[in-house]
Amino acid sequence: MDKKKVEQYRKRLESKQQELMRLVSKSEQDGRSVDEEITQDIADKAANSYTKEFLFHQSDDNRRILQLVQEALGRIKSGEYGLCVACQEEVQQKRLEAVPWARHCIECQEKQEQGLL
C-alpha cells in the first residue's frame, strides 16, 4: 500500500479515535447522572436501570472499536497496516474503506466468526 493511502487511513483512524473517546466519556458521564437521579416509584427505577444498562452496552461497544482503532494506528506505525494479522495477506481495499480498523482479510474474518481462527 502506498504512503499516501496509509496517510489517508491514519487521518480517518485518528478522527474516529477522537470521536470514540468523546462518546465513551459522554456515556460514562450519562451513566453516573442516571445514578444521581432520585426515583420514587418502581417504574422510574426500572427505566433508570434500563437506561444505565443501555449506556453501559453502548460504551462497551465503543470501547471495543476504540481498541481496534488504536491497534490499527499501531500497525501503521510498525508498517504492518493493511496486512491481515492472521495470514499476512493484504486486506482488501474495499474492506479497509468500509472498516479502516479491520484486522483480517475477508476470508480470515469469516473463519474467525465461525470460530475456526
C-alpha positions in Angstrom: 0.0 0.0 0.0 1.4 3.4 -0.9 2.2 6.0 1.7 -0.5 8.4 0.5 -3.2 5.8 1.1 -1.8 4.9 4.5 -1.8 8.6 5.5 -5.4 8.9 4.5 -6.3 5.9 6.7 -4.2 7.3 9.5 -6.2 10.5 9.5 -9.5 8.7 9.3 -8.5 6.4 12.2 -7.3 9.4 14.4 -10.6 11.1 13.7 -12.5 8.0 14.7 -10.4 7.6 17.8 -11.2 11.1 19.0 -14.9 10.6 18.3 -14.9 7.3 20.2 -13.1 8.7 23.1 -15.6 11.5 23.3 -18.5 9.1 23.1 -17.1 6.8 25.8 -16.6 9.7 28.1 -20.1 11.0 27.5 -21.6 7.6 28.1 -19.7 7.3 31.4 -21.0 10.8 32.5 -24.6 9.9 31.4 -24.4 6.7 33.4 -23.3 8.5 36.5 -26.1 11.0 36.1 -28.7 8.3 35.9 -27.5 7.0 39.3 -27.8 10.5 40.8 -31.5 10.8 39.9 -33.7 10.2 42.9 -36.5 7.9 41.8 -39.8 7.5 43.7 -41.7 4.6 42.1 -40.7 1.2 40.7 -41.4 2.2 37.1 -38.9 5.1 37.3 -36.3 2.8 38.9 -36.8 0.2 36.1 -36.5 2.9 33.4 -33.3 4.2 35.1 -31.9 0.7 35.3 -32.7 0.1 31.6 -31.1 3.4 30.6 -28.0 2.6 32.6 -27.7 -0.9 31.1 -28.2 0.6 27.6 -25.4 3.2 28.2 -23.1 0.5 29.5 -23.6 -1.6 26.5 -23.1 1.3 24.1 -20.0 2.3 26.0 -18.7 -1.2 25.9 -19.2 -1.4 22.1 -17.4 1.9 21.6 -14.5 0.8 23.8 -14.1 -2.4 21.7 -14.0 -0.3 18.5 -11.6 2.2 20.1 -9.2 -0.7 21.0 -9.3 -1.9 17.4 -8.7 1.7 16.1 -5.7 2.0 18.4 -4.4 -1.3 17.3 -4.7 -0.2 13.6 -2.8 3.0 14.4 -0.1 0.8 16.0 0.1 -1.3 12.8 0.5 1.9 10.8 3.5 2.9 13.0 5.0 -0.5 12.6 4.5 -0.6 8.9 2.1 -3.6 9.0 -1.2 -1.8 8.3 -3.2 -3.3 5.5 -2.0 -6.8 6.2 -4.2 -9.5 7.7 -2.9 -10.3 11.2 -3.7 -14.0 10.6 -2.4 -14.8 7.1 -0.3 -11.8 6.4 -2.0 -11.3 3.0 -3.2 -7.8 2.0 -6.6 -6.8 3.3 -9.0 -5.9 0.5 -9.1 -2.2 -0.3 -12.9 -2.1 -0.2 -12.8 -3.7 3.3 -10.4 -1.0 4.6 -12.6 1.7 3.0 -15.6 0.4 5.0 -13.8 -0.6 8.2 -10.3 1.1 8.4 -9.6 -0.7 11.7 -10.1 -4.2 10.1 -7.6 -6.7 11.4 -8.4 -9.5 9.0 -9.0 -10.1 5.3 -12.5 -11.3 4.4 -11.6 -14.9 4.4 -9.9 -14.9 7.8 -12.7 -12.7 9.2 -15.2 -15.4 8.1 -13.0 -18.1 9.8 -12.9 -16.0 13.0 -16.7 -15.6 13.0 -17.1 -19.4 12.6 -14.6 -20.0 15.5 -12.0 -21.5 13.2 -9.4 -18.9 13.7 
